[in-house]
Amino acid sequence: MTRPPYTDSPVVTTTVRLLAPFVLTYGLFTLFHGTSSFGGGFQGGVVAAAMVVTVAFSFGIQRTAEWLDDRALAVAVASGVVCFGLIALLGLAAGGAFLQLDVLPIPKATVYATEAIEVGIGATVAAVIVVLFVRIADGYEEPAPATEPDGGAETTSTEVPADD
């Protein structure tokens, strides 16, 4: 007997459909409040990735993997490092030091720069978790029951005798 790759329960699928926008909104809320309260890019990215994993368990891992764009995930994985690098170099471009953002001609430049870095971190964390989950779970198949060759009959040894 094989299990279906996803649940056939209308209760589960309807619940996931209803909750997904709210959970993703909470993930964004957590991501953007990293500079003023608890939260940040890592936490927000984990919440968003957890929702994608929940969707995969509800609607099928294969269907979710087909829905995801590999190029967009690759860009999201790299976005945290690229975003941090660009923002760190803005201080140098404005005549200051590396990561010196108070020299930028923008009010509250450090707050906005930190928020931008948090968005990059959130995208990276979410994409890495989703990619790892899909790559690990997509290739998973139920193991077949172990059967012995020849209907369970004893097999003979095929060892070659050593030369004397």
N, C-alpha and C positions, 0 to 999 in steps of 0.2 A: 504494500500500500504506500503510495507516495502522497506527500502533502502538497497542496497548492503553494506556489511561491508567494502568495499574499492571502490576506483574509477575504472571505466572501461575505463578511458580516456587513449588512447595510448600516448597522448602528456605528460600527467602527469607522467606516468610510465617511459617513455623514458627519460624525463628530470631528474627524480630522479636517474635513472640508470647512466646517464652521470655525474651528479653533486656529487653523493655520494663519489667517491674516492677523489675528490678535497676538499670537505668539511671535510672529515676525515683527509686529509693531513693538512688542515689549523688548525684543532683541535690539531693535533700533534705538528705543528709549534708553536701554542700558548702555549701548554703545556711545550715545551722545552725551550722557551724563557722567562720563568718566572724569571730566575736569572739575566738576562741582560736587559730586557725591560718589557713592559706591558704584562701581561698574567700570566700563571702559571697553576698549576694542576686543580684548580677549573674551570677556564675559558675554558681550553682545554677539560676537562671532560664534561662540559655543551655543548660545540659545538659537540662533538662526540655523546652524548646522543640525542641531537636535530636531528642529522642525522638519528639515529635509529628510532626515533619517526616519522620523515618524511617518512622513508621507510614503517613503519607500516601504516601510513595513505594512502600511495600510493598502497601498495600491500596487505593490509589486516592485521588487528591486530592479528587475530588468526594464520595466516600463519607466521607472524613474531615471535609470541610467541612460536610456534612450532620449529622455526629455532634456537631460543636462547637456550643455554645450561644452565640449572638451576645451575648446579655445578660450572660452570665457572663464572657465575654471583655472586654466593655466595663467591667464592674465591676473585673475584675482589672487592666485598664490604668490605671484611676483609683486603685486601692488603694494604690499606693506613695506618691503625693502626699498622699492623705487620711490614711494611716497616719502619715506623717512630721509632717503638720500637727497631728494630734491629740496625738501624743506630745510634740511641741515645746511645745504649749500646756499640757500637764500641769504643767510647772514653774510656769507662771503661776498655774494654779488652786490649786496647793499653797502659794502665797505666795512663790515664788522668782522667778527670771528666766526669760526665754525659753530653753528647752532646759536649764534647770538641774534635772536629775532627781535629784540627791542629796537634795533636800528632800522627796521622796516617802516616805511611811511604809512602804516595802517594802524588805526587805534586797536588796542588789545591784540596785537600781532601774535603774542605768545599763546593766547587762548585759542585763536583761530588755527594757528599752526599745530597746536596740540590736538585739537579736534580733527584736523586733517590726518594727522598721524594715526589717531585712534581709528578713523574710518579705514585706513590702509591696513592696520593690524586686524580689525574686525573682518575685513574681506579675506585676508590671508588665512586667518584661523578658521573661518567658516569653510573656505574652499579646501584647505588641507584636510579637515575632518571629513567633509563630504567625499573627497577623492579617495581617502583611505578607506572609508566605509564601502563605497561602491566597488573599488578594486578588490577588496577582500571578500565582500559578500556576493558580488556578481559571479564570481567563479565557483561559488560553493554549490555543490550538488550533494543530495542525500547519499550516503554510502550504500552501495548495494549489499544485500546480505551475503555473508561469506559462504561460498559453496566450495566444496572440495572437488577436484577434477575426478572424472570417471564415476560420478554419482556417489562419492564417499569411499570408494575402494582405496585400499592402501596403495601408496605409490612406492616404487622401488628406487633405490639409490642409483644415481648415474655417476658415481665418483670413479675416477680413473685410478687404478692401483699405481702406487709409486714404484719407480724403477729401483731395482736393487743393485 
